[in-house]
Amino acid sequence: MRTLAPAITAATASLVWLAACAPILSAPGPASPFPETPAESPSPSGIGQPLDRFREVDTERLRATGLLLPVKGVPLGKVEDSFDAPRDDGRRHDAVDILAPRGTPILAATDGTVLRIGTNTLGGNVIWMVDPDERFAFYYAHLDRYARGIKQGDRIARGTVIGYVGTTGNSPRNVPHLHFQLMRVGDIKRWSSGTPLNPLPFLMGDAGVTRASPEMHR
């Protein structure tokens, strides 16, 4: 069992600035080992289309199970909703940023398998994972470093430390955070082009309460 990192209180003003900031790298960099994060790309055309019944069932199942808040020690109530924050050239954030001190452990939000691990221009050090049913993909970006020994193909249990908060990629160097993205995938072979979903309503705090639950508003 790894030692818990100290909990922090992230300043709302810092998060607002972070969501509005332009990428540090304005020109395309060299080819990446694998696709750039969809969170920093034009939104897929499928967004906004009605879900069919099967996808609704998948989404409701995920809502019932919930996702572990993937940064250790951060209270659920301190995570701001930056999913719709604009980016340059018509891009949308399509993710949430979870602020924490550099080096804070990043946890697997659910059981799953590591699809890819490596670097790209926008996300820096990143990890892609998929849930056991291959219905949802999870993207963790701007990691300072990876957990020792983690590799592509590993089966990871919910709550396992997979990396540490940092500022790699186009993250502001003075605002360490995890860029966390949830995507619904129809074809696992095209996991990097799935439909982004706001992960915030699915996140669970220490008491097992999601952001959308009535208990959060008492």
Phi, psi and omega in degrees: 000127181278154180288136180292138174281153181298141177288151179231163172248110183279132180289129180300323181298322179295320181292319178299316179297319181298316182295331184268347188292149176276152179300144178293323180264105184274339180252150180300139178269188178295162182303138181272159177296337178204173190302149174295161178297130175298338180296339180247025181232166176305141183296138179301149183293342183285347182296136178094348177283144180300140177281142172283171187299322182295319179290326176297318179297316178301315182294318179294325177295318178295321179296321180292321179285319182079159176247136175294135175299120195277010174238119186296133174088356180267122178294144181302321182293347180266358180272116181275153180273104179246018185301317184267009181299135181284155174231174180298156173059034175079008180284157175239150184298312177059031181197176171241145176257127181247108183282140179195160178299148177305134179092357177296135181298138173257132186250148172294125184290337179201170173300148178175190182236140177285117178277313180213152174215130183169211183227155168212171188298314185278315186272346184069229175282121187226160174225132171253134175229161176228146180287165184302329180272358180058038177257334184226139175249150183232133184239123180245121187231164180070025181297141174291318177197169179265159171295144183300130174088351182290141183207165179302136179094348179295139170269124188244135177274147175310132178090354178290138176289123181248346181181195185220142184300139179206205182220030181287164182078219182266021178287141172302135187292340181258011180229075178297137182194165171258126170270112186243124183234140177244132179227137174272127183243137177265330180228115184300336179289345179240042185298334183278355181237032177285182181267119180295139173239144176293117183284344188302315180295344181266346184287142181244139175276187182299331182273005180078023181254131178275164181300328183276352184288148180303328183300333182287345186247011179281000000 
